[in-house]
Amino acid sequence: MRRVRLIGAATPINAEAEIERLTAALEAGRPSFPQWVHRAERPAIPEIRTSDELVRARLAELRLEAAMAEAAGTPAFAPLAAERFHEPARVLRAADRTARTWAALPPIGTGDELVRTDSVDPRSLLSQVRAAIGRARAPFSVRVSALGALAATGERTVYVARGRSTTEHAARRIALHEVSGHVMPRVRARRLDAIFELGTARGTDEQEGLAVLYEERAGLLDDARRVDLGRRHLAARAMRAGADFVEVARDLVAMGAPCRDAIRIASRVFRGSNGRFPGLGRESVYITCHSRVRAHLAKSPDDEAILASGQIAIAALPLVRHFGGWHVDAVPPPSSAVETQT
């Protein structure tokens, strides 16, 4: 699990420089294809024989992701990514309807001042993440790094993007997403059966859905966030339907996205590609998994304790329930969301 760095392998090493060039080209009315450089990785996954259904499925997913890491930047990446993020057509149709509704919302500006993500200002994303980790007493460090996203959570580190800008409101939301949605499930998993730390197949995807649900409960899933998630989902779906990088970027501008936002979204969607064939397309998991997790917990609220204890997929719950022990300190206290808002 620790050897396979899919997102790292799929993210070009010259991503930030290309975003600047591609944004300028789009603003000038001459959209260009990216000239990304990938550093392909070849993580070796040993042959492990096991009768455990959960472990077998997770190993198969890791082998698929290892193959994707090796194929990054080549046309072989596209079918592997489509297999990894496959969803039934009916599920995607429902998510598409939500995405179109969200993308059409008029985002309401908060009027907040923009703050550098890596500033020592207490309103910055770096400060908000450090504060949230401190309140949670989580054994995680925070590091500034060059990222395509504004923040990302690793094994024992939360990474914050260098030199970007965001509002205090957005920084609170991102800190909640990363710490309550990603950090704390990792912390809890270390106290439980190994399957919680290993995770289950599709568990990483549905953890994103749970993290977005935490945003919603905290009142931080505002229209601006919904617009962004809607655009990202529609961009990924357009790519899967055959649109190239330039077409996706133009579509995003037509939806109302500023050129820089359009390029950043297209760049995330096409990670692992050269812009002419489909890329990662992971952006479609946010709305899809948020809807699935939300609907499941409305019917089975006790299952939240399990989902909040590791990277666990809803489909794996019937088997994971037998391990027990996960009910201890599993769900973040209600005050955590309130503290993050204030």
C-alpha positions in Angstrom: 0.0 0.0 0.0 2.8 2.4 0.9 4.7 1.6 -2.3 1.9 2.6 -4.6 1.8 6.4 -5.1 -0.8 6.7 -7.8 -1.6 10.4 -7.4 2.1 11.3 -7.2 2.9 9.3 -10.3 -0.1 10.7 -12.3 0.8 14.3 -11.3 3.3 15.9 -13.8 6.5 17.1 -12.3 6.1 20.4 -14.2 2.4 20.9 -13.4 2.6 24.4 -11.9 4.7 25.8 -14.7 2.4 24.3 -17.3 -0.7 25.8 -15.5 0.8 29.2 -15.9 1.5 28.7 -19.6 -1.8 27.0 -20.4 -3.7 29.7 -18.5 -2.0 32.5 -20.5 -2.8 30.6 -23.8 -6.4 30.2 -22.9 -6.8 33.8 -21.8 -5.3 34.8 -25.2 -7.8 32.7 -27.0 -5.2 30.2 -28.2 -5.8 27.2 -25.9 -2.9 24.7 -26.0 -2.3 21.1 -25.1 -0.2 20.5 -22.0 3.5 19.5 -22.3 3.6 17.5 -19.1 6.5 15.5 -17.9 5.7 12.4 -15.9 8.1 10.4 -13.8 6.6 6.9 -14.1 7.0 4.7 -11.1 7.2 0.9 -11.0 6.0 -0.2 -7.6 6.4 -3.9 -7.1 3.5 -5.7 -5.4 4.6 -9.1 -4.1 2.4 -12.1 -4.7 0.4 -12.7 -1.5 -1.9 -15.7 -1.2 -4.9 -15.2 1.1 -8.3 -16.5 1.5 -9.6 -13.2 2.9 -12.0 -11.7 0.5 -11.4 -8.2 1.6 -7.6 -8.5 1.4 -7.8 -10.1 -2.1 -10.0 -7.3 -3.4 -7.7 -4.6 -2.0 -4.6 -6.3 -3.4 -6.2 -6.4 -6.8 -6.9 -2.7 -6.6 -3.4 -2.0 -5.5 -2.0 -4.0 -8.5 -4.2 -2.0 -10.8 -3.0 1.3 -9.3 0.6 0.1 -9.6 0.1 -0.6 -13.3 -1.4 2.9 -13.7 1.6 4.4 -11.9 3.9 2.7 -14.4 1.8 3.7 -17.4 1.5 7.4 -16.4 1.9 9.7 -19.4 1.3 6.9 -22.0 -2.0 5.9 -23.8 -1.9 2.6 -21.7 -3.0 4.7 -18.7 -6.4 5.5 -20.0 -8.1 2.1 -20.0 -6.6 1.3 -16.5 -8.0 4.6 -15.1 -11.4 3.8 -16.6 -11.4 0.4 -14.9 -10.2 1.8 -11.6 -13.0 4.4 -11.4 -15.8 2.5 -13.1 -19.3 3.1 -11.8 -22.6 1.6 -13.0 -24.4 3.8 -15.6 -27.4 4.4 -13.4 -25.1 5.7 -10.6 -23.3 8.0 -13.0 -26.6 9.4 -14.5 -27.8 10.4 -11.0 -24.4 12.0 -10.2 -24.5 13.8 -13.5 -27.9 15.4 -12.7 -26.5 16.6 -9.4 -23.4 17.9 -11.0 -25.3 19.9 -13.6 -27.5 21.4 -10.9 -24.5 22.3 -8.7 -22.5 23.7 -11.7 -25.4 26.0 -12.6 -25.6 27.6 -9.1 -24.6 31.2 -8.9 -21.6 31.1 -6.5 -22.1 33.7 -3.7 -18.8 35.4 -2.9 -18.1 35.8 0.8 -16.2 39.0 0.4 -13.3 37.5 2.4 -9.8 38.7 1.8 -7.6 36.2 0.0 -4.8 34.8 2.1 -1.7 32.9 0.9 -2.1 29.2 1.7 1.4 28.9 3.2 1.3 32.2 5.2 1.7 32.3 9.0 -1.5 34.4 9.1 -4.0 32.5 11.4 -6.6 32.7 8.6 -4.3 30.8 6.2 -4.8 27.2 5.1 -1.5 26.2 6.7 -2.6 27.7 10.0 -6.1 26.3 9.9 -4.8 22.7 9.2 -2.2 23.0 12.0 -4.9 24.2 14.4 -7.3 21.4 13.4 -4.6 18.8 13.9 -3.7 20.3 17.3 -7.3 20.2 18.4 -7.6 16.6 17.3 -4.2 15.7 18.9 -3.4 13.7 15.8 0.2 12.5 15.4 0.5 14.2 12.0 2.9 16.8 10.6 2.0 19.6 8.2 4.2 20.3 5.2 4.1 22.9 2.5 4.6 21.4 -1.0 3.9 22.0 -4.7 0.5 20.5 -5.2 -2.2 20.5 -7.9 -4.8 20.5 -5.1 -4.9 23.0 -2.2 -4.2 20.2 0.3 -3.7 16.5 0.4 -3.3 13.9 3.2 -0.6 11.3 3.2 0.4 8.5 5.5 1.4 10.7 8.4 1.5 14.2 6.8 -0.9 16.8 5.5 0.5 18.7 2.6 -0.6 22.3 1.9 -0.1 23.9 -1.5 2.8 26.4 -1.7 2.1 30.0 -2.9 -1.6 29.7 -3.6 -4.4 31.9 -2.3 -7.8 31.1 -0.7 -10.3 32.7 1.7 -10.5 32.0 5.4 -13.8 30.4 4.8 -12.4 28.0 2.2 -9.4 27.3 4.5 -11.7 26.2 7.3 -13.6 23.9 4.9 -10.4 22.3 3.6 -9.0 21.9 7.1 -12.2 20.1 8.1 -12.1 17.9 5.0 -8.5 16.8 5.5 -8.4 16.4 9.3 -11.9 15.0 10.1 -12.3 13.2 6.7 -8.8 11.8 6.1 -6.5 12.2 9.1 -8.7 10.9 11.9 -9.8 7.8 10.1 -6.1 6.9 9.6 -5.4 7.6 13.3 -8.3 5.4 14.4 -7.3 2.6 11.9 -4.0 2.1 13.7 -5.8 0.9 16.8 -8.0 -1.6 15.1 -7.6 -4.8 12.9 -5.1 -4.5 10.1 -7.9 -4.3 7.5 -8.8 -0.8 8.6 -5.3 0.5 7.9 -5.0 -1.5 4.7 -8.4 -0.3 3.6 -10.8 -2.0 1.3 -11.3 -1.7 -2.4 -12.9 1.6 -3.3 -12.5 2.7 0.4 -10.3 5.7 -0.6 -13.1 6.9 -2.9 -15.9 6.6 -0.4 -13.8 8.3 2.2 -13.9 11.4 0.0 -17.7 11.1 0.1 -17.6 11.0 3.9 -15.3 14.0 4.0 -17.7 16.0 1.8 -20.6 14.9 4.0 -18.6 16.4 7.0 -18.4 19.7 5.1 -22.1 19.6 4.5 -22.9 19.0 8.2 -20.6 21.8 9.3 -22.4 24.3 6.9 -19.3 24.6 4.8 -20.6 23.0 1.6 -21.6 26.3 0.2 -22.6 27.2 -3.4 -19.1 28.0 -4.4 -17.9 24.6 -3.3 -20.9 22.9 -5.0 -20.1 24.8 -8.3 -16.5 23.6 -8.2 -17.4 20.0 -7.5 -20.0 20.1 -10.2 -17.6 21.5 -12.8 -15.0 18.9 -11.8 -17.4 16.0 -12.2 -18.7 17.2 -15.6 -15.1 17.7 -16.8 -14.2 14.2 -15.9 -17.4 12.8 -17.5 -16.7 14.8 -20.7 -13.2 13.5 -20.8 -14.4 9.9 -20.4 -16.8 10.6 -23.3 -13.9 11.5 -25.6 -13.3 15.2 -25.1 -9.6 16.3 -25.1 -7.9 18.8 -22.8 -8.6 21.8 -24.9 -12.3 20.9 -25.4 -12.7 20.3 -21.6 -11.1 23.7 -20.8 -13.3 25.5 -23.3 -16.4 23.8 -21.8 -15.4 24.9 -18.3 -15.0 28.5 -19.5 -18.5 28.2 -21.1 -19.8 27.1 -17.7 -18.5 30.4 -16.3 -15.2 29.2 -14.9 -12.3 31.8 -15.0 -9.5 30.6 -17.3 -7.2 29.8 -14.4 -9.8 27.7 -12.7 -10.7 25.9 -16.0 -7.0 25.0 -16.5 -6.6 23.8 -13.0 -9.7 21.6 -13.2 -8.8 20.2 -16.6 -5.2 19.5 -15.3 -6.6 17.5 -12.4 -9.0 15.6 -14.6 -6.3 14.7 -17.1 -3.6 13.7 -14.7 -1.6 10.7 -16.1 -2.4 11.8 -19.6 -1.0 14.2 -22.2 -4.3 15.9 -22.7 -5.1 14.0 -25.9 -6.3 10.7 -24.3 -8.2 10.3 -21.0 -6.5 10.7 -17.7 -7.2 9.8 -14.1 -10.7 11.3 -13.9 -10.8 10.8 -10.1 -12.9 14.0 -9.9 -16.0 12.1 -10.5 -15.8 10.3 -7.2 -16.7 13.3 -5.0 -20.3 13.7 -6.0 -20.9 10.0 -6.7 -19.5 8.9 -3.3 -21.0 11.8 -1.3 -24.5 10.8 -2.6 -23.8 7.1 -1.8 -22.4 7.7 1.7 -25.1 10.2 2.5 -28.0 7.9 1.4 -26.5 4.9 3.2 -26.0 6.7 6.5 -29.5 8.0 6.4 -30.7 4.4 6.5 -27.9 2.9 8.6 -26.4 5.7 10.8 -24.5 3.2 13.0 -22.3 2.4 10.1 -20.7 5.8 10.2 -18.5 4.5 13.1 -17.0 1.9 10.7 -16.6 4.3 7.8 -14.9 6.8 10.1 -12.3 4.2 11.2 -10.4 3.7 8.0 -10.6 3.7 4.3 -13.7 1.4 4.2 -16.2 1.1 1.3 -19.9 0.7 1.8 -19.8 -2.6 -0.1 -17.3 -4.0 2.4 -19.4 -3.2 5.5 -21.1 -6.6 5.8 -17.7 -8.3 6.2 -16.0 -5.5 8.2 -18.7 -5.5 10.8 -17.5 -8.9 12.1 -14.2 -7.5 13.3 -15.7 -5.4 16.1 -13.9 -2.9 18.3 -14.4 -0.1 15.8 -17.1 1.6 17.9 -14.5 3.0 20.3 -13.7 6.7 19.6 -14.9 6.2 16.0 -17.0 9.3 15.1 -15.6 12.8 15.7 -17.5 14.6 18.5 -20.1 17.0 17.3 -18.1 20.0 18.6 -15.3 19.3 16.1 -17.3 20.7 13.1 -18.5 23.7 15.2 -14.9 24.5 16.3 -13.8 24.4 12.7 -16.5 26.9 11.6 -15.9 29.5 14.3 
